[in-house]
Amino acid sequence: FPGAMPRYLSHDERLTIQRDIEEVDDAVRQARDSNDHYSLLVALEKGLFLRKRMYSEESEQVLLATQRLVESCNHVATAMLQAGNLKVAGDLLGRAKELRNCGDIDRAVTYNNIACCLRRSGKLRSALKYLNLALQLEEGAVGADTSQTHLNLCATLSQLGRHQEAMMHAQMALIKLYEDVTTPLVSSGAEPDVAERASILCIAYHNLAVEHEYLKNFKAAERAYASGLRWA
């Protein structure tokens, strides 16, 4: 693995850090099991710090520790957003954004959540900037799901009064979600997240209908509402 050579440490230093890493990993598991967000984030930060002492920045160990921290920052930030705690959510997302050596998909998730935080604060143009950055990352990443970003762009553009563009993003989300939902239905086995994707598909149809209403396309709005109802 390129760049994965361990840093030079004495035998005793290496043993001490390895023992500390094992203890921190146990603390991470315990915090996850007890749903203790604060302790989880503290343990993940310490685990990343320790691994950076032992391994290079580009090593698999450091990259995986960074990914876990970014994912947890986003997970807890989402919970804080739902609870209306924008300050803590913003701080956590700022930390996730600082962690540079994470993958494009994780970075896109962070940008989406930052955009949601900005929208809740009424900073729509700043939210739009982050959503466009997220979409650029996702479009260049293998296996990325762009549907949520398109839905967030639809909602943000709609709030800005740019309903034609909002409708286009609702349609783009629909194309991706429809493929996700219908492909498993015609294959040998249904995937476990089909129900969840179908629920998001209903949201996409609803958003499309709303944009049609703004644009006075009332027949098209009726058809979109009816399509969403069929998947509900």
C-alpha positions, 0 to 999 in steps of 0.5 A, spaced: 500 500 500 503 506 497 505 511 503 503 505 508 510 504 511 509 505 519 513 511 522 520 510 525 518 508 533 522 504 538 519 497 540 517 500 546 513 506 543 510 502 538 507 497 543 505 502 547 501 506 542 498 499 539 495 498 546 492 505 546 489 504 540 486 497 542 483 501 548 480 506 544 477 501 539 474 498 545 471 505 547 469 506 540 465 500 541 462 501 548 460 508 545 456 505 539 453 500 543 450 505 549 449 511 543 453 516 547 455 521 541 460 525 545 464 519 548 464 516 541 467 522 537 472 523 543 474 516 542 474 516 534 479 523 535 483 519 539 484 513 535 485 517 529 491 521 533 494 515 535 494 512 528 497 518 525 503 517 530 504 510 528 502 510 520 503 515 515 497 520 513 496 516 506 496 509 510 490 505 510 489 505 517 489 513 518 484 513 512 479 508 515 480 512 522 479 518 518 473 515 514 470 513 521 470 520 524 467 523 518 461 518 518 460 519 525 461 527 525 455 527 519 451 522 523 451 526 530 450 532 526 444 530 522 441 528 529 443 535 532 440 538 526 433 534 527 433 537 534 434 544 532 441 544 535 444 548 529 451 550 533 453 543 534 451 541 528 455 546 524 461 545 529 461 537 527 460 538 520 466 543 520 470 538 523 468 533 518 470 538 512 477 539 515 479 532 515 482 532 508 484 525 506 477 522 506 473 520 500 469 524 495 463 520 497 464 522 504 466 529 502 459 530 498 455 527 504 458 532 508 457 538 503 450 536 503 449 536 511 452 543 511 447 545 506 442 543 510 444 547 516 445 553 512 438 552 509 435 552 516 439 558 517 436 562 511 443 562 508 440 559 501 446 561 496 451 558 501 447 552 501 446 552 493 454 553 493 455 546 497 450 542 494 453 544 487 460 542 490 457 535 492 454 534 486 460 535 482 464 530 487 458 525 486 458 525 479 465 523 478 465 518 484 464 510 482 457 508 486 455 515 488 448 516 489 446 523 487 438 522 488 439 526 495 443 531 492 438 533 487 432 533 492 436 538 496 438 542 490 430 542 488 428 544 495 434 550 495 432 552 488 425 552 490 426 557 496 430 561 491 424 562 486 428 558 481 422 553 480 424 551 473 431 549 475 428 546 481 423 542 477 429 539 473 433 536 479 427 533 482 426 529 475 434 527 475 432 525 482 426 521 480 430 517 474 435 515 479 430 513 484 426 509 479 431 505 477 433 503 484 426 501 486 424 497 479 431 494 478 430 489 484 423 488 483 424 484 476 431 481 479 431 474 483 431 477 489 429 484 492 434 488 496 433 490 503 433 498 502 427 498 496 422 500 501 426 506 503 428 508 496 420 507 494 419 512 500 424 517 497 421 516 490 414 519 493 418 525 496 421 526 489 414 525 486 411 530 491 417 535 490 416 535 482 408 536 483 410 542 487 414 545 482 409 544 476 404 548 481 409 553 481 410 553 474 402 553 473 403 546 470 397 543 474 395 537 469 402 535 470 402 536 477 396 532 478 400 526 474 406 527 479 401 527 485 398 521 482 404 517 481 407 518 488 401 516 491 401 509 487 408 508 490 406 510 497 
